[in-house]
Amino acid sequence: MSEFLGGSAGVFEFIHAGGTMLLNDQHQRISFQTFTEPIDTTSGTISWRQYAAGLSRWLCTYSGYNNGTASPLGTADLKALKAAFGTVRYSPFGTITGSNRLYGAALVTNVEQTYPYDDLAAVRIDWQGSGILFEDVW
């Protein structure tokens, strides 16, 4: 089984009307989920449900740390993220020619800030994809 580590080479960006947020340094986890809605096509005397593929959608979730300044993930970025629409772009191995990337238009649907006592201040951001999630290379 082949395995790889995410980490310091990855580039995560949110490009929106206010500019480009580079969210590499503070990230802990980045995930992309794709879903296909099932359409129930069962009819007649069939005793088992049958399905066809319906519309697809994708989500992106980012977990990271608030560094206590204006950027990245400080007060200015968190304010700009609320209900922002733009492009999410992630390159897990960097932006060298031939490296993988995922990107697509998305709407910020959730910004969660956690301030535990005597621990790191965490941030979670959720994006709902709008249209296709592109997967290609630089």
Steps between C-alpha positions, in 0.01 A plus 500: 500500500643838406476789741595864497510777753339838461695784643729790435503477118121540474345827380143586605340817365162668510470753218211745546396857421717639783816324383675168549531337842799271528410260781800261493685590816217458748332185367455180693262312269347559157235268362298479181184290482303417188146364501261368238133519587319171432172504306255227594394325176311214665169414334249222454532183703876529565575406862841672517557872450684602184693824451648714228766766543360849554671834543843521660637754748814563699607651831833624632587524869804679639621474860779722621617741765436867563839668531364804683585752230318639196622231258496206449184400686498804724215745545515653150499163322225358720284804431560476124411128497144540625266412211782559248483348151814420304733221389651238729830363369715233665828358375608230749852469355562863409468685170787342306407401143334159505379525863137417579245771578133518589296816446152633450258780572360489853302687763617523862218342700657479846776676695549351845742650751600313816690665786580235760660593830877442489506348152522606135219711352354293217311596184282280279373619163250315279446570131209370292616445144307670223542298181771249423806423714786499252787258553802545275868596511694826483 
